[in-house]
Amino acid sequence: MNNWILYFVIYPVLAIIVFFISNWIGKYSYSLGYHKIDFIVDREDSVAFNFSLRVLTPTIFIILLSAIFYYFNLDYLTINIYFVVFYSVVIRMSVNLFMGRFHILDWRLQIFYAISICLVGYFSYEKLILPKKPLIPDFNTISNELWIIIGVFVYGIVNKIELSEFKKRARISNYIKIRYKNLSSKYENLIYLSIHECIDKLEIDQEIIKNYRIDDRFKDSTAKFLSVLIYSIMIFEDFNRPKGARMIENFIAKNSSKEMTLGIMQVKTDVLISDEQSIIFAVLKVFAVFREYLINSLLTEHNYYSDCRSKILSSYNSGFNYECSIESIFEILSSSLHNKEDVARTWFDSLAGIKK
């Protein structure tokens, strides 16, 4: 087999498989302490588990794969198979950059992971795969058993280490501010006009709304609240579906009649729409839930201010992590844009002023 096929076809394909296997394992390891990228600020514990999962998964993959190749006398496929590990690191870095996650990742930690993954992969190849040594340790000696006990002990201690949430909070806050600045420069006028158009219609709405005075204070607080919420959703959706990914979705939508989530706001539609159209649809969708909550709140007076945001988010896209992530973005935006004002609470307090 030509080396270029091995290095530029087979190994890259295997690296892509490693990438998806690692993500799949991580997806089902959250309860064990595995950390994914999100906007929820908490302490980053389970250090040893996260390190082991990220660093050892590619190496274990090439070890098992090499054992299979040896068994079927395909030794030539193991030549410098550690390149699979190297490629997997490059793929993960590239995906993170493609997804626009430069400002939210701890790159010092990512580089440390990358170096560790490459070193472990290379030395495993040199010491285990290349010489075809047995991969199972010899348990007949006391020293081997002692080192295993020590290893488990150290793992248990390191896994209890809790990293400070301060750095993660700073990265998330910085990312959100940068994305808000970029997105508001493009869509501020559109969002402003769409929200105020909906608010202006309240006064000519159904009979229940007519019984109350929609004053300027209520309009301003409502506009602030809905604007911050729309930007919070937009930042989260854009994080998960950046421009490049949306271009791929649009290409698929052009050649399909199936309903898809499209645009920067990821609204469901069976026709191709632009980012601007998705924003208009999202504002209408959010305002419909807001209006329903407003009417119920005026009638019952038993609602809490946090319920409105929760109802809007659960209607927009159900899921506990989805709601928590956007609420986290909302709090950061609310604090940074309005001098630490709780815009949701301010809006709720303004409800008292619209009764005649």
C-alpha positions, 0 to 999 in steps of 0.5 A: 500500500502506498504511504500517501493512502495510509497517511492521507486517507486511512489515518484521517478517516480513523481520526474522524472515527476517534473524534466521534467516539470520544464525543459519544463517550463524553455525551454519556459520561456527564453524570460521571463528571465529564464537562462539555462546552456550555454557558452554565457556570459551575465548578469544574471537578472530576479533573482526573476523569476528564483528563483520562477520558480526553487523553486516553480515548484516542490511544486506547483506540489505536491500541485496540485497532492495532491488536485487530490488525495484528490478528488479521496479519495486517501489520502494515496498517499499524506503521506509525499509527500514532498519526491517528492520534495526531490527526484527531487532535487537529480535527478537534482544534479545527472543529472548535475554531470552525464553530467559533469557540476561540473566545470561550475555550481555555486554550492553555488547557486545550494545548496541555490536553493536545500535547498530552494526547500526542505524547501518550499516543506516541509512547504507546506506539513505541513501547506497546504497539511497535514491539507487539508486547502484551498489552496486559500487565504481569500481575505475578509480581508484587511491584506491578500490583503495588503500582496499580494500587498507587495509580488508583489512589492518585486517580481518586485524589486528583478526581476530587480536585475542584477547579475555581469557577472564576476563570470559566465565568470570565471566559463565558462573560468575555465570549458573550460580550464579544458576540453581543457586540458583533451581533448587535452591530448587524441586527440591532435596528431589526430587533428594535423595530420588531420588538417595538412593533409587537409592543405597540400592538398591545394597546389594540389587543384583546379586551383584557389588555384594553382594561390596562394602561400600557404606559411608557415605563412598561413599554421600555422595561418590556423592550429591554427584557425581550431584547436581552432575551432575544440576544441571549437566544441568538448567542446560544443558537449562533454558538451551536450553529455558526455561520459555516454550519448554517450555510451547510443547513441552507444548502440541505434545505434548498434540496429538501422539502422537510421542515428544518431549523434554519437561520441564526435563531434556528426557527422551524420552517419548511422553506429557506429563510435568511438570518434576518427572517429567522430573527423576525419569526423568533421575535413573533414566537417569543412575543406570543408566549410573552403576551399569553403570560402577560394576560394570565399574570394580569388575571391571576396575579400569582405569577413570578417574574422568572416564570415568564422567561422560563415559559418562553424558553421552554416553548422555544426549545425544550430542555433543562440544559438549554434553558439554564444556558440561556438564562446564564447568558441572559444574566450576564447580558442584563448585568453588562448592558444595563448597569447590573440591572435585573431587567426581568425583575424591572419588567415584572415590577412595571406590571403594577403600573399598568393597572388603571 
